[in-house]
């Protein structure tokens, strides 16, 4: 699963960078967005890990997973909107 995610990030970076060579400012904005997005994912994963570590019963694990899933879905929607914004600026 982890390797799949790394492949997707690599593909996204490769494809994203090929479309932005004509506009250096857009390239810089996309690059900054991608790096911030990765930092947010890491932050959410660390929070999820801490939640799991502090869980004392099965219901706690379910709550951790539910909260993490909702957080990741929100982050995904934000990224989707931002990508649409970048696409409209091409």
Phi, psi and omega per residue, in radians:
X1 nan -0.729 -3.108
X2 -1.145 -0.710 3.132
X3 -1.117 -0.664 3.109
X4 -1.071 -0.759 3.131
X5 -1.114 -0.716 3.121
X6 -1.136 -0.676 3.096
X7 -1.101 -0.745 -3.124
X8 -1.120 -0.717 3.109
X9 -1.107 -0.761 3.125
X10 -1.088 -0.777 3.116
X11 -1.114 -0.764 3.132
X12 -1.063 -0.773 3.119
X13 -1.108 -0.735 -3.128
X14 -1.133 -0.862 -3.133
X15 -1.153 -0.795 -3.130
X16 -1.061 -0.682 -3.103
X17 -1.262 -0.537 -3.132
X18 -1.201 -0.508 -3.133
X19 -1.458 -0.205 -3.033
X20 -1.916 0.067 3.142
X21 -1.071 -0.524 -3.120
X22 -1.259 -0.372 -3.092
X23 -2.277 1.665 -3.097
X24 -1.041 -0.586 3.134
X25 -1.169 -0.683 3.110
X26 -1.182 -0.685 3.088
X27 -1.031 -0.815 -3.130
X28 -1.085 -0.729 3.137
X29 -1.142 -0.751 3.115
X30 -1.107 -0.763 -3.123
X31 -1.076 -0.795 3.126
X32 -1.092 -0.731 3.108
X33 -1.069 -0.801 -3.122
X34 -1.077 -0.747 3.130
X35 -1.141 -0.725 3.102
X36 -1.144 -0.664 3.125
X37 -1.101 -0.749 3.112
X38 -1.110 -0.741 3.101
X39 -1.063 -0.702 3.110
X40 -1.132 -0.707 3.104
X41 -1.082 -0.761 3.133
X42 -1.089 -0.745 3.119
X43 -1.062 -0.773 3.127
X44 -1.146 -0.687 3.108
X45 -1.154 -0.690 3.092
X46 -1.134 -0.683 3.093
X47 -1.114 -0.742 3.106
X48 -1.092 -0.763 3.132
X49 -1.070 -0.772 3.119
X50 -1.102 -0.714 3.124
X51 -1.068 -0.806 3.125
X52 -1.084 -0.740 -3.128
X53 -1.099 -0.605 -3.108
X54 -1.534 -0.075 -3.123
X55 -1.190 2.442 3.136
X56 -2.028 -0.192 3.116
X57 -2.597 2.943 -3.071
X58 -1.029 -0.673 -3.131
X59 -1.119 -0.545 3.071
X60 -1.136 -0.725 3.109
X61 -1.083 -0.735 3.133
X62 -1.109 -0.691 3.121
X63 -1.148 -0.742 3.103
X64 -1.027 -0.829 -3.115
X65 -1.119 -0.750 -3.138
X66 -1.088 -0.791 3.132
X67 -1.133 -0.723 3.136
X68 -1.133 -0.766 -3.139
X69 -1.068 -0.731 3.117
X70 -1.148 -0.724 3.125
X71 -1.109 -0.749 3.137
X72 -1.178 -0.645 3.112
X73 -1.125 -0.718 3.109
X74 -1.107 -0.779 3.121
X75 -1.078 -0.704 3.133
X76 -1.112 -0.731 3.124
X77 -1.146 -0.701 3.096
X78 -1.091 -0.730 3.138
X79 -1.152 -0.686 3.125
X80 -1.081 -0.760 3.118
X81 -1.118 -0.729 -3.133
X82 -1.148 -0.709 3.104
X83 -1.096 -0.687 3.096
X84 -1.100 -0.674 3.099
X85 -1.095 -0.787 3.117
X86 -1.101 -0.720 -3.114
X87 -1.097 -0.632 -3.138
X88 -1.268 -0.315 -3.131
X89 -1.551 -0.093 -3.109
X90 -1.037 nan nan
